Amino acid sequence: MSETIDWINSLKPSVLGFLSKLKRPDHPGFYSYSLSGDIYPPETHWGLGNSVFAAKIYYMLNAVDYIQDKKEIADFIKTFQNDSGEIYDPLVENKSILRRAYHSFRKFDFNNLTNQQNKRAETRQAFAALLCLQSRPGMPYKLIPYTNESIQKYVASLNWKEPWGAGSHISHLLFFLNYNRRLFDVHKEDADNLIDYVLDLTNEYRQEDGSWYSSDADIPLNYKINVAMKIMTAYDAAGRDDFSEPEKMIDLCLSSANEGDACNNFNIVCVLYHCSRKTGYRSDEVREYCLNKLKTYKRHYWPDHGGFSFFERQANSVYYNARISKGLSEPDIHGTSLFLWGITLITKILGINDKVTFNTPVT
């Protein structure tokens, strides 16, 4: 265990060094997505997601109070906000049009054809990043339902046969119900009742194996885990942890490797983290699983650069359906954020967080 602790502690200076390589002092608040493979220059008004990841990484490393450009990052993120409270990247929206249309017509799911779902997702992450930076958005996000009827319509409109997306948008809804209330006093009196109603509707899709999806859908195991992660972040976004039967989700996780990209490798750890906080069920196996998962994480780590790559030995190239990098053999800020978040949760599962002192980010 001491070797594991030493490696994790070595990450802080290394990752901070990696961020310094991505930082562009000539464009305050902007960070590159990858070391050398970005397709678009910072002069093009883009890079919201990159700066969001940077903010969360600084927060996880307990470095927010020590970075000189904290205000610049927050100000840069706020340049993307419009009058509806949305904070999204216009370049990503424009470059994702063809992929969005293809997916919409192939699946007959048109919820994101106009980029509305991506905008909501980006806004949620931008709000969270600003909170990590000890800042706040300029206004609430206005495009969410606030009546039982409109919430029921919202939940029913989601594609529960491909529930990883549905779970994500449940999480966004709960985030804004909670943080619009906390930051701006929006529907302060009835927010708790609305959150209860969202969770009640969502749990109508809870299946016997412990995950959430339409009962007539054939969902692979790794996707069941991925949607469970979205629901765990939904409860967390609402400031709640009263989900039931965590043992079933632990069984799901321990029966799967859930490897591949940074998302898969993070999602399974996230579910185990939230469930293990509620029960000691199979606790030794959960800890052993997470120790082994660190071996996978290390295969994505680039010690010479100090960052992690989204894919093993390869940077990510597509973000919210837009191609933004060449996907070269190098680390990227997206993979670094997700793997560091997973490591943060693993330290808590293993009970070594007092020896590492990483923060769990607002998300």
Backbone torsions as a table, in degrees:
resi	resn	phi	psi	omega
1	MET	NA	-33.8	-179.0
2	SER	-62.6	-35.6	177.7
3	GLU	-64.8	-39.7	177.6
4	THR	-63.0	-45.3	179.7
5	ILE	-62.2	-41.4	-179.9
6	ASP	-63.1	-42.6	-179.2
7	TRP	-65.2	-44.4	-179.5
8	ILE	-63.1	-43.0	178.9
9	ASN	-64.6	-28.9	179.1
10	SER	-70.7	-16.1	-176.0
11	LEU	-70.4	-32.5	-174.1
12	LYS	-58.1	-56.4	179.6
13	PRO	-64.8	-32.7	-178.6
14	SER	-67.9	-45.8	-179.1
15	VAL	-68.7	-38.2	175.9
16	LEU	-61.5	-37.0	175.5
17	GLY	-65.0	-38.0	177.6
18	PHE	-63.7	-43.5	178.4
19	LEU	-62.5	-36.0	179.4
20	SER	-64.0	-29.0	177.2
21	LYS	-74.0	-28.8	-178.6
22	LEU	-86.5	-19.8	-177.3
23	LYS	-68.8	139.6	178.4
24	ARG	-116.8	94.2	-176.7
25	PRO	-58.3	-27.0	179.4
26	ASP	-76.1	-8.2	176.7
27	HIS	-133.2	86.0	-172.7
28	PRO	-53.6	129.8	178.0
29	GLY	88.7	-11.1	-177.9
30	PHE	-91.1	138.2	172.8
31	TYR	-128.1	140.5	175.3
32	SER	-68.9	155.5	178.2
33	TYR	-77.7	-40.4	179.7
34	SER	-134.7	171.9	-175.5
35	LEU	-65.2	-44.6	-173.8
36	SER	-141.7	1.1	-171.8
37	GLY	-104.1	6.0	-179.1
38	ASP	-61.9	138.9	-179.1
39	ILE	-84.1	-33.0	-172.8
40	TYR	-111.4	140.7	-179.8
41	PRO	-79.2	161.0	179.8
42	PRO	-65.9	-19.3	178.4
43	GLU	-63.0	-28.9	172.2
44	THR	-73.5	131.6	-175.0
45	HIS	-72.5	88.4	178.9
46	TRP	-149.3	-176.9	175.1
47	GLY	99.1	14.9	177.7
48	LEU	-55.1	-50.5	-177.5
49	GLY	-61.3	-37.2	180.0
50	ASN	-61.0	-45.1	-179.2
51	SER	-71.2	-31.2	173.4
52	VAL	-61.8	-45.8	178.6
53	PHE	-63.0	-41.2	179.3
54	ALA	-60.4	-44.7	-179.7
55	ALA	-60.1	-43.4	-178.4
56	LYS	-69.2	-35.9	178.0
57	ILE	-64.9	-46.3	177.4
58	TYR	-57.8	-41.3	-179.5
59	TYR	-65.1	-45.4	-179.4
60	MET	-61.4	-33.2	-178.1
61	LEU	-87.0	7.7	-178.5
62	ASN	58.7	38.0	-173.9
63	ALA	-116.5	2.3	-175.3
64	VAL	-59.3	-40.3	-176.9
65	ASP	-71.6	-9.0	-173.1
66	TYR	-113.5	-7.3	-178.7
67	ILE	-85.2	140.9	-175.2
68	GLN	-78.3	-22.4	-174.1
69	ASP	-106.9	27.5	179.8
70	LYS	-56.2	-48.9	-179.1
71	LYS	-66.0	-37.3	-179.4
72	GLU	-64.1	-39.7	178.1
73	ILE	-64.1	-46.9	180.0
74	ALA	-61.0	-44.2	-179.9
75	ASP	-64.0	-39.0	178.1
76	PHE	-63.0	-45.0	178.4
77	ILE	-58.8	-41.0	-177.2
78	LYS	-68.8	-19.6	178.6
79	THR	-66.8	-13.5	-178.8
80	PHE	-94.2	0.5	-176.3
81	GLN	-85.5	140.2	177.5
82	ASN	-111.8	-173.2	-173.2
83	ASP	-72.0	-12.7	175.8
84	SER	-91.6	1.3	-177.9
85	GLY	87.2	-2.4	178.1
86	GLU	-69.3	143.0	172.7
87	ILE	-128.3	103.2	-175.9
88	TYR	-145.6	163.2	-174.5
89	ASP	-94.5	113.8	-177.9
90	PRO	-65.8	-31.7	178.2
91	LEU	-66.5	-43.7	178.2
92	VAL	-61.4	-40.3	177.5
93	GLU	-60.8	-47.0	-176.9
94	ASN	-67.6	-40.0	-176.5
95	LYS	-79.2	-5.9	-179.3
96	SER	-104.3	3.3	-172.7
97	ILE	-57.2	-49.4	-175.0
98	LEU	-65.9	-42.7	179.1
99	ARG	-66.2	-39.1	178.2
100	ARG	-62.4	-44.4	180.0
101	ALA	-64.0	-43.1	179.7
102	TYR	-59.3	-49.5	-178.8
103	HIS	-65.5	-37.1	-178.7
104	SER	-63.6	-47.2	-176.6
105	PHE	-78.2	-30.2	178.6
106	ARG	-68.6	-35.3	-175.8
107	LYS	-103.3	-2.3	-174.8
108	PHE	52.0	41.3	176.7
109	ASP	-127.0	106.8	-170.2
110	PHE	-105.7	16.9	-178.5
111	ASN	-61.8	-29.0	-175.7
112	ASN	-113.9	13.6	-177.6
113	LEU	-59.8	-38.3	179.9
114	THR	-93.0	12.4	177.4
115	ASN	75.2	12.4	-175.4
116	GLN	-63.3	-40.7	-179.0
117	GLN	-69.5	-40.3	177.5
118	ASN	-63.9	-39.6	178.2
119	LYS	-61.2	-43.1	179.7
120	ARG	-62.9	-43.0	-179.7
121	ALA	-64.7	-43.9	179.2
122	GLU	-64.8	-38.6	179.7
123	THR	-63.7	-43.4	179.7
124	ARG	-59.2	-46.9	-179.0
125	GLN	-66.9	-33.8	177.7
126	ALA	-67.8	-42.4	175.5
127	PHE	-57.1	-47.4	-178.2
128	ALA	-61.6	-41.6	-179.8
129	ALA	-64.0	-41.3	178.5
130	LEU	-61.8	-40.0	177.0
131	LEU	-64.3	-37.9	175.6
132	CYS	-61.1	-30.9	-178.5
133	LEU	-89.0	9.0	-178.4
134	GLN	62.0	34.0	177.0
135	SER	-122.8	-170.2	178.0
136	ARG	-156.4	154.4	178.0
137	PRO	-67.7	161.5	-177.0
138	GLY	-74.0	-21.2	-178.1
139	MET	-157.8	164.1	177.4
140	PRO	-70.8	161.6	172.5
141	TYR	-84.1	119.6	-168.4
142	LYS	-93.2	-11.5	-168.8
143	LEU	-97.3	50.5	173.5
144	ILE	-129.4	155.1	-178.8
145	PRO	-76.3	149.4	-179.2
146	TYR	-132.6	16.7	173.6
147	THR	-126.3	156.7	179.0
148	ASN	-58.6	-40.6	-178.9
149	GLU	-63.5	-45.7	-178.2
150	SER	-72.6	-31.9	175.9
151	ILE	-67.6	-42.2	178.0
152	GLN	-60.2	-41.0	178.3
153	LYS	-64.9	-41.4	179.0
154	TYR	-60.4	-50.2	-177.4
155	VAL	-64.2	-42.6	-178.2
156	ALA	-69.1	-24.7	-177.8
157	SER	-75.8	-15.6	-177.7
158	LEU	-75.3	152.8	-176.4
159	ASN	-87.7	93.6	-176.9
160	TRP	-80.8	-0.6	170.9
161	LYS	-85.6	-17.7	170.2
162	GLU	-125.7	73.1	-160.3
163	PRO	-76.2	-10.4	178.4
164	TRP	-63.1	-35.6	174.2
165	GLY	-72.7	-42.0	178.9
166	ALA	-60.7	-45.7	179.4
167	GLY	-61.8	-36.8	178.7
168	SER	-61.2	-42.1	-176.2
169	HIS	-80.9	-20.3	166.1
170	ILE	-65.2	-43.8	179.4
171	SER	-61.6	-42.0	178.8
172	HIS	-63.5	-43.8	-179.6
173	LEU	-59.8	-47.0	-179.7
174	LEU	-65.6	-37.2	177.4
175	PHE	-57.9	-47.9	-175.6
176	PHE	-74.4	-33.8	173.8
177	LEU	-59.1	-39.6	-178.9
178	ASN	-76.3	-50.3	-172.0
179	TYR	-81.5	-27.3	170.5
180	ASN	-61.9	-37.5	177.2
181	ARG	-68.6	-46.4	-175.8
182	ARG	-69.5	-39.9	-174.2
183	LEU	-89.5	-31.0	-170.6
184	PHE	-130.3	4.7	-179.9
185	ASP	61.1	26.2	179.0
186	VAL	-74.6	123.5	-178.9
187	HIS	48.8	43.6	-175.9
188	LYS	-58.4	-37.8	-174.1
189	GLU	-74.4	-33.1	-174.6
190	ASP	-112.7	9.3	-178.4
191	ALA	-61.0	-41.5	-179.3
192	ASP	-62.3	-41.0	178.5
193	ASN	-66.5	-37.8	177.7
194	LEU	-66.5	-40.1	177.1
195	ILE	-63.0	-43.3	176.5
196	ASP	-57.3	-42.9	-177.2
197	TYR	-66.0	-42.5	177.3
198	VAL	-59.1	-46.2	-178.6
199	LEU	-65.8	-37.7	177.4
200	ASP	-62.5	-45.3	178.9
201	LEU	-64.2	-42.4	-179.4
202	THR	-62.6	-41.3	-176.7
203	ASN	-72.8	-6.4	169.4
204	GLU	-67.6	-18.0	178.0
205	TYR	-96.9	4.3	178.9
206	ARG	-70.6	129.0	-177.9
207	GLN	-105.7	170.6	-173.2
208	GLU	-61.5	-28.0	-179.0
209	ASP	-80.3	-3.6	176.1
210	GLY	102.9	-8.7	-179.8
211	SER	-101.1	-180.0	-173.7
212	TRP	-120.6	121.1	176.8
213	TYR	-174.0	168.7	178.2
214	SER	-66.0	137.5	-174.0
215	SER	-64.7	-21.0	-179.9
216	ASP	-98.5	13.3	179.9
217	ALA	-98.3	144.4	176.4
218	ASP	-100.3	101.1	-171.3
219	ILE	-108.2	122.8	175.3
220	PRO	-62.4	156.4	-175.3
221	LEU	-57.0	-45.1	-176.4
222	ASN	-65.3	-30.8	177.3
223	TYR	-73.8	-31.3	174.9
224	LYS	-62.7	-38.9	177.5
225	ILE	-69.3	-40.1	-178.0
226	ASN	-64.4	-40.1	178.1
227	VAL	-71.7	-33.9	176.1
228	ALA	-59.9	-37.8	176.6
229	MET	-61.6	-42.9	179.7
230	LYS	-61.4	-39.3	-179.9
231	ILE	-71.8	-34.2	175.6
232	MET	-62.5	-42.1	178.2
233	THR	-70.2	-25.8	176.3
234	ALA	-65.6	-48.5	176.4
235	TYR	-59.8	-43.5	-178.8
236	ASP	-63.2	-41.7	-179.9
237	ALA	-62.6	-30.3	179.5
238	ALA	-86.5	-1.6	-176.6
239	GLY	72.5	31.0	-175.1
240	ARG	-124.3	156.1	172.0
241	ASP	-144.1	27.9	-174.4
242	ASP	-93.1	31.8	172.6
243	PHE	-72.4	155.3	-174.8
244	SER	-104.3	165.1	172.8
245	GLU	50.4	54.3	176.4
246	PRO	-62.2	-23.7	-179.7
247	GLU	-60.4	-36.0	-179.7
248	LYS	-66.4	-38.6	178.9
249	MET	-71.1	-34.5	175.3
250	ILE	-62.9	-42.0	176.7
251	ASP	-59.8	-42.7	177.9
252	LEU	-59.2	-47.5	-176.0
253	CYS	-65.5	-44.3	-175.7
254	LEU	-71.9	-9.3	176.8
255	SER	-97.1	6.9	-175.2
256	SER	-134.7	145.3	172.5
257	ALA	-79.3	-39.8	179.4
258	ASN	48.9	51.3	178.9
259	GLU	-99.1	-166.3	-178.1
260	GLY	114.3	-113.0	-176.6
261	ASP	-92.3	-178.2	-176.5
262	ALA	-63.1	-36.0	-179.3
263	CYS	-63.1	-51.2	179.5
264	ASN	-58.1	-45.1	-177.5
265	ASN	-67.2	-29.8	175.9
266	PHE	-79.5	-44.3	-170.8
267	ASN	-55.6	-43.6	-175.8
268	ILE	-68.6	-36.7	176.8
269	VAL	-66.9	-38.7	179.6
270	CYS	-61.5	-44.7	178.8
271	VAL	-63.4	-45.6	179.0
272	LEU	-61.2	-38.5	179.8
273	TYR	-61.7	-52.7	-176.8
274	HIS	-65.1	-38.2	-178.8
275	CYS	-73.1	-38.0	-177.7
276	SER	-70.6	-16.9	174.8
277	ARG	-73.3	-19.8	-176.4
278	LYS	-102.3	-16.6	-175.2
279	THR	-152.7	151.4	174.1
280	GLY	-93.3	13.7	-177.3
281	TYR	-59.5	124.1	177.5
282	ARG	53.9	35.7	-171.4
283	SER	-62.7	-38.9	179.0
284	ASP	-63.8	-39.7	179.1
285	GLU	-68.2	-37.2	178.2
286	VAL	-62.6	-45.0	179.9
287	ARG	-64.8	-42.0	179.3
288	GLU	-64.5	-40.0	178.4
289	TYR	-59.8	-44.9	-177.9
290	CYS	-68.8	-36.3	174.4
291	LEU	-60.4	-44.1	178.4
292	ASN	-67.2	-33.9	179.7
293	LYS	-63.4	-31.2	177.4
294	LEU	-61.0	-29.9	176.7
295	LYS	-63.8	-39.0	175.9
296	THR	-66.3	-43.7	179.2
297	TYR	-56.6	-40.7	-178.0
298	LYS	-63.5	-27.6	179.0
299	ARG	-69.0	-18.3	177.5
300	HIS	-94.8	-4.0	-174.6
301	TYR	-91.0	140.4	179.5
302	TRP	-115.2	92.0	-174.6
303	PRO	-61.0	-29.4	179.8
304	ASP	-70.4	-23.0	-178.2
305	HIS	-108.8	-26.0	179.0
306	GLY	90.0	8.1	-179.2
307	GLY	-125.9	175.1	177.6
308	PHE	-113.0	149.6	175.6
309	SER	-102.0	143.9	-177.4
310	PHE	-58.0	-44.9	172.5
311	PHE	-103.0	160.9	179.7
312	GLU	-65.6	114.0	179.4
313	ARG	67.1	21.8	179.1
314	GLN	-153.3	134.7	177.0
315	ALA	-71.6	156.3	173.8
316	ASN	-71.5	154.1	179.9
317	SER	-122.0	-22.0	-174.7
318	VAL	-119.8	130.4	-178.7
319	TYR	-131.5	120.4	-174.8
320	TYR	48.0	48.2	176.1
321	ASN	71.3	4.9	179.0
322	ALA	-109.7	134.2	176.7
323	ARG	-81.0	115.6	-175.7
324	ILE	-119.6	-11.7	177.0
325	SER	-140.3	166.8	-179.0
326	LYS	-82.9	-5.1	179.4
327	GLY	64.8	45.9	-177.2
328	LEU	-76.5	173.6	178.7
329	SER	-80.9	83.1	-175.6
330	GLU	-167.5	164.3	177.0
331	PRO	-75.8	164.9	177.1
332	ASP	-140.7	163.2	-174.8
333	ILE	-72.0	-28.6	179.4
334	HIS	-67.0	-52.5	177.6
335	GLY	-61.5	-38.1	-179.9
336	THR	-62.9	-42.1	179.3
337	SER	-63.6	-46.2	-177.1
338	LEU	-68.6	-44.3	-179.5
339	PHE	-67.7	-37.5	177.9
340	LEU	-66.2	-38.2	176.5
341	TRP	-62.4	-45.1	177.6
342	GLY	-60.5	-42.0	178.2
343	ILE	-62.9	-40.2	177.3
344	THR	-57.6	-44.5	-180.0
345	LEU	-69.6	-36.5	179.1
346	ILE	-63.9	-38.6	179.0
347	THR	-61.6	-32.3	178.6
348	LYS	-75.1	-39.2	177.3
349	ILE	-63.0	-41.0	-178.6
350	LEU	-79.0	-10.8	-179.8
351	GLY	75.7	27.1	-178.8
352	ILE	-115.4	11.7	-175.7
353	ASN	-64.5	-23.6	176.7
354	ASP	-71.6	-18.0	178.4
355	LYS	-95.2	-7.4	-176.4
356	VAL	-119.7	-41.0	176.9
357	THR	55.2	48.7	167.7
358	PHE	-87.7	152.7	178.4
359	ASN	-98.2	142.9	168.7
360	THR	-78.3	124.9	-173.6
361	PRO	-74.6	156.4	164.8
362	VAL	-65.4	135.5	-177.0
363	THR	-146.6	NA	NA
